[in-house]
Amino acid sequence: MARELKELTPREEDYSQWYQDLVIKAELAENSAVRGCMVIKPYGYAIWEKMQRALDSMFKTTGHQNAYFPLLIPKSFLSREANHVEGFAKECAVVTHYRLKTSHDGKGVVVDPEARLEEELIIRPTSETIIWNTYKNWIQSYRDLPLLINQWANVMRWEMRTRLFLRTAEFLWQEGHTAHATQQEAEIEAQRMQGVYADFAKNFMAIPVVKGTKSESERFAGAVDTYTIEAMMQDGKALQAGTSHFLGQNFGRAFDVTFIDREGKTDYAWATSWGVSTRLIGALIMSHSDNNGLVLPPKLAPLQVVIIPIYKSAEQLAQISKKADAIVEQLKTLEISVKYDDNDNKKPGWKFAEYELKGVPVRLAMGGRDLENNTIEIMRRDTLKKETVTCDGIVEKIAGLLEDIQLNIYRKALDNMQKRSVFVDTYQEFKEKIEKGYFIMSHWDGTAQTEELIKNETKATIRCIPQEEEPSGGNCMVTGKPSKQRVLFARSY
């Protein structure tokens, strides 16, 4: 295992390769036989399951219900909302036939030309169209509103340059789709869900984020406004960690979803959509991990505590096991996930390295001397610090330690963001800072032309117009034209 760790590319040498190495070596995911798609392995999927459970609980607390809609969408549906189809047209996978047949030489199968579909079907890149076509049957009156629906699903967006978790052709996500009687209600909903995502990022993922709205060119296809949370990775690049969209009446009009309001008048329903995906696992890795492997916040770690015995005889192992089993049972009563690893096929040193690589927050080790002294060694993954403590009160100590690790991981990420966030007034300084990996707050004249110029020359994009930043006038760093407030620029994943 020591050799395996040495093969993990150091972050400071090649951050991108370090990430790729870590995803593979920690057994989170691997590339599949289908180009651009990944296999999420059990350990990686366990992280996603923890994210799902936490988010699903938050959604249901805010009144949402889960449903499921078809994977395949008629091509004509995407044509009904012009901006929407334009935004996704280049990413769509298309189903044209519904049957195969044996090839003439009998050695394989071919597409049956007689089985062509009358209308092609699109593998969903997102579900607004199929869902709003369904909502037409569900909504007749203001009494049917608001309609608050969430879907856990997979989607496909054809990608040529892929990276495990961060950008793959197929990925897992949740997508919320809500319908409302008024514009105000829909806008409140979109911002509320942005707040839910920010809360999840901070309190579960231990990642600080910047909340804001997207510029017009960066908005979701078909949205009136897109609300985003932007996270900083350790190399200073941004990652869009969640978005919530106010869709106006665009989809209500496109699919003729009308209702009778309180005054007896007919109106189109107002819409929102919002989602996060398995790219959050990529964010988790890049925000916290180090050259020894994963660093996972306890709230999302599949395994929070591991206990490893160090023994010289079967008798000694039996004594350690008796003590360890008691600790395991007590931890389980506190709903702390724990494993006692007495597998005799691996040496303790190998196990230490393995669980360090996999980011288990707390490691306990007990040997012969510990038996004599009623002690146990504790190592916390976030700092790699060890201490030997008495077994008395060990369960309470571990519970407190997990809380401290969760907070400490957040503090480290926040410190990194604060150190790498700057205010810049000149384009020359902007170019210098962006090369070194910074979140940059600068004035912009509000035009798409200037935004595109900056992107082409520096590879930086407007991540958001911050909501919590007090607007203050100034001059665009590029054109010198008036600017209402600073916006957040960064290079991104």
N, C-alpha and C positions, 0 to 999 in steps of 0.2 A: 504493500500500500504506500510506503514511503516513496517508492519509485514512481507510482502513479501520480502522487502529488507533485513530484519534481517536474512532471510533464505538463503541469498546469501553467500555461504562459503567464508570466507576471503582468499585473495590470499596467504597471508603468511602462512596460515594453510595447505591448500591443493590446489595448483595451478590448478591441473587437474580438481578437483571437482568444483572449482570456475568457470573455463571455461565452464564446462557442465551446471552448474546452470545458468550462464549468457545467454548462447545461448537459453535455454528454457524460462527463465523468461522475457527476452527482446523480446520474440516471433519472433526469427529469423528462427528457424527450430525445427523439432521434429522427433523422430524415426517413421518409418512407419511400416505397417503390414508386409512388405517384409524385412526379416532380412538383416541388413547391408545397407539398403537404407534409405534415409531421405525425409521428406516433407519440402520443403523450404517455409516458410510462407511469406505472403505479405511484411512484413517489411524487412525480409532478402532478398527477391527477389528484392526489390526496390534498395538495395545496389548493388546487382549483375547487375541490369539494368544500374545503374550509371557507374559501372566499364566497362560494355559492350560498352556504348556510348563513353566513353573516349578512350578506346582501339581501338574500331572500327574506330574512327576518325583518330587516329594515324596510323593505318594500311593503311587506304585509302590515307593518306597524303604521305606515302612511296610507293604508287603505287599498293597496293594489292586490289584484288576484292574478294567478298564473293561468295561462291558456296555451294552446299550441295551434299553429297554422301551417299550411302546406309548404314543403320544401320547393316545389315547382310553381312558377308564376307564369301565366300566359304573357307572351311578348307584348300583346296589345295593352296590357295593364301599365307597363312601363312607359308607354307612349303618351299616356294621359296627362302626365305632369312633366312639362318640357324640361325644366331645369333639373328635375330628378333624373330623367333618363340620360340627359347630357352628362351628368356627373358620374354615372355608373356604366355608360355604354361600353367603354373600353375595358371594363373589368368583368364583363358577364360571360359565364359559361352557358352554352346553348344546347338544349336537347332537341334533336331533329327527328329521331326515329324511335320506335318503341319495340323493335324486335331484331334478333340476330338469326342467322341460319348457318348451317354447315357449309364450309367453302367447297368449291368444285373438286378439289383434290382430297377432301375428307380429312385434312390435317388441322383444321382450325375452324374458326367462325368468322363471318363477315356480316356487315350491316345489310339487312334485307331491304333492297330499294323499294319494295312494295309496301313497306311499313313506315313510310314517311308521315309525320304528323301534319294535320291540316294547319295547325298553328304551332310554331315553335314554343318551347317552354324554357324559361330562364331559371337556373338554379339560383335561389335567392341570394342577392348581394346584401339585401336588407328587406324588411317586410312591409314597409308602409303601404305599398300598392295592394297586396293581397289582403292585408288587414282592413284597409279602408273600404275595399270592395265588400268585405264581410260586414263591417259596421253599418253599411247602408240598410241591412236587414235587422240590425239590432236597435237602431235609434229612430224614433218617430217623434218623441216629445221631450221637452226639457226635463221631464220626470225620469227619463232614461240617462240623464247626465248628472255628474260627470261619469264617464266610463273609463275605469282605470285598470288597464290590462298590461301584464308583463309576460314575456315569452323567453324561456331558456332554450337555446337552439344552436345550430351550426349555420354558418353562412360561407359563401364562396365568392372571393374577389380575385380574379386572375392576376397573379403577381409574377413578374419575371425574376426579380431580385429578392430572394427570400432570406429570412433569418429566423431561427427557431423562436417561437412565441411572439417575437416583435412584429414579424410581417410574413405571413404564410397565406397560401391561396385559400385554404380552408381553415377556419378557426371557430372556437366556441365563444359564445357570448350570451348576454341577456339583452333583450330590446324591449323597452317599455313603449306603449302606444296608448295615448289617452285622448279622449274627446271631451270638449267642454262647451258650455252654453254661451260663454262670453270670452272676449279677448283677454280681459284682466285675469280671469280664472286660469286660462291656459298659460299666460306669462308667469303667473305665480307658481304654477305646477312645474314649468321648465326650470325656474330658478330654485325651487324646493329640491328637485332631484339633483341639481348641481351641488346643492348643499349636502345631500345624502352622500354623494360620491366623495366630497371633500372630507366629510366626517369619517367615512370608511378608510380613506387614504391615511388620515392622521392617526386614528385610534386603533386600526387593525393592521394596516401595512407599515405604520410608523414612518410615513412619508409626508413631509410638508408640501403643500401645493400652492400655486397662485391661481386664484379664481378670476375669470374674466370672460369677455365676449370676443368672438372671432371677428376679424375684419371681413368685409364683404367677400373678398376673393377666397378666404379660408373657410367660409361657412359650409355646412352640410348642404348637399344638393337638394334644393327645394325648400330650404329653411328661410324664415324671415330673420331670425336671430339664432346664433349658436352660442351656448354657454359652455365653457370648458374649464377643466382643472389641468394645470400644467405642472409636471414634476421635473425636478432636476436630477439627472444621473450623476454618478461620481466624477465623470469626466467633463461635467459642465454642460452637456447637451440636454435638451428638453425632450420629454416624452409626454404626449397627450394621453392622460390617464383616464379620461372620461369626458363625455360630451352629452349635453342635453339641448334639445332643439325646440324652439317655438316655431311651429309650421304655419301659423296663421290659419286662413281658411283654404289654403292651396289644395290640400287633399280632399277636404270637404267638397269643394267645387269640382275637382277632377273626377270624383266618384259619386257626385250628386248625393252626398250625405246631408240631408236636411232634417230639421225638427221644428215643431211648433213651440214658440217661446211663450213666456208667461202672459204676454199681451195678445196671444193668438196669431202672431205673425210667423211666417216661415223664414228660417235663416239657415245658413250653412254652419255646421259644427266647426269649432276651433280645435286645433290639434297640437300635440307635442309628441316627440319621440326622444328616447334617451338610452344610452347603452355603454357597457364596459365589456371587455373581452379578456381572453387568455393572455393578451399582451401585458396584463397586470403582473403576471408571473415574471415576465422579462423585467418589468419595472422593479419588482421586489429584489431580483438578483442584482441588478445594476446599481440599485440605491445603497445596498448594505454590505454586499459580500466582499471578501478579501482574497489574498493569495493562498490562503489555506482552504478556501472553499466557500460554501454558502454561509451566510449569516441570516437567519430567519427570525422575525419577530415571534415571540411565543404564541401569540394569538392565532397565527397562521401556520405554525410549524406542525407537520403531521405527527411528529414525535417530540414532546417537550422535554422529557427527561429520559436518560438511559443510565442503567446501573451495570457496571462491569466488575466481575469478581477477579481477584488476583490470588491464586492459590497454588500450593505445592502438593496437596494430597486430596484424595476424595473426601476424607474426613473434614479437612479444612473447608472445602467447597460446600459441604453440607451445612456447616455452621454459618458460613457467609450467606448461603441461600435462605436459611431460616430468617436471618435478619433482613435480607433484601426483600423477601416476600412480604414481610410485615409492612415495610416502607411502601412497596408497590400498592398494597391494598388500601393503605391510608391515602395515598396520592389519588387513587382512582375515586375515592369517596369525594374528593374535591374536584373531580372531573378534569384532572391533569393526566394527559396521555403519557404513559411510562412503559419502558421495556426493560426487563432484566435479561441481559444477554450472557447466558452461561454456555453458549455454543463452544464446544471444545475443539472445533476445527480451525479456529482462528485464535491467534495469540492476542493478549491484551493490547500490545502496541499497535497491531493491525486494526483492532476495533477502535482505539482512540482516534487514529487517523481517519477511519471511515466515517465515524459520527461527526468528526470535525468537518470533513468535506461536505457532509450532508446538512450541516448547520443546526444540529440538535442544540437547543439553547443551554441545557444543563447536563453535564456529565458527572456521575458519581462513580467513584472507584473504591473498593474495599478489599484489603489484604489481611494477611495474618496479624500484623502489628495492630491494625485497626480493630481486629477482634479482641485483642488483649486490652486495648485502651478505650473500647466503645466509641471509636471515631470513624469518620468517613471523609474521603477527599472529594471536594466539590470543584469543578471547573466550569466557568461561564464562558460561552462561546463568543460573546460580543467583545470581551477584553482578553480572553485566553488566560485570565488570572485563576490561580488555584489556591485553595486554602483547606486545611484539615480542621474539621469541627466535630464536636460531640454528636453522637446519634440522638441524644435527647433533644426533642423539639425540631428534628431535622425536617419534618414535613412542613411545618409552618415557615421554616427558614426558606425552603425551596419555593413555596407559594409567594413569599415576599420577593425572593430573588427573581422570579419570572416577571413580576410586575416591574421591578427595577430595570431588568434587561429590556423590556418593551419600551420603557421611557428613555433609556440610554441610547437605544438604537435610533429613536426619533430625534433626540438631541443632536446626535452626530450628523444625521442627515440635514437637520435644520442649520447646523453650524456650517456645513459644506455649502448649502444654498446661500447663506448670508455672506460667506467669504467670496463667493463667486457671483454676486449680484452687484451691479454698479450702475450709476447714472452717467451717461455720456452725452456730450453736447456737440462734438465735432465728428464728421464722417471719418477722418483719418484715425482718430482714437478708437472709433467704433471698429474699424477694420483690424486694428492691432489687438483689441480685446477679444473679438470674436474668434480669432485664431487660437487664443489661449483657453477657450471654453468658459464663457461667461453668460449669465442672464443680463441683458443690457436694457435699461430703461432709457429710451431716447424719444425726442420729438419727431413726428412724421406728419407730412402735410395732408394726409388723408386720401391721396390719390393712388389708384391701382398702378399707375405708371411708375411712381417712385418706389412703391412696394416691390414691383417686379424687378426694377433696376438693382435694388439692394439684394434681392434674392439671387440674381444672376451674377453679381459681382462678388458676393461674400458667402453665398449658400445659407444665409440666415433668413428666417421668415418671422413674420409677426405672429408670435404664439398666442397673444391675446391683448385686448385692451383691458387692463386690470380694473376690477370693480372696486377694490378697496384702496386704490390710489386716489388721493384727492386731486381732481383736475386742476391743472395750473398751466396757463398759456405759455407759449414760447415760439421758437422758430425751428422748422424742420432742419435736421442736421445735414441733409443733402441739398435741398433747394432753397432753404432760407425762408420759405413761405410760412405764414402763420400756422400754428398748431394748437389745438385745444388742450391736449394733454399728452403725456409720455405714454408710449406703448412698449410692450415687452418683446424684445427680439432675442432669438437664440437659434443656433443650429439644432436640428432635432433628429430623432430616430423615426 
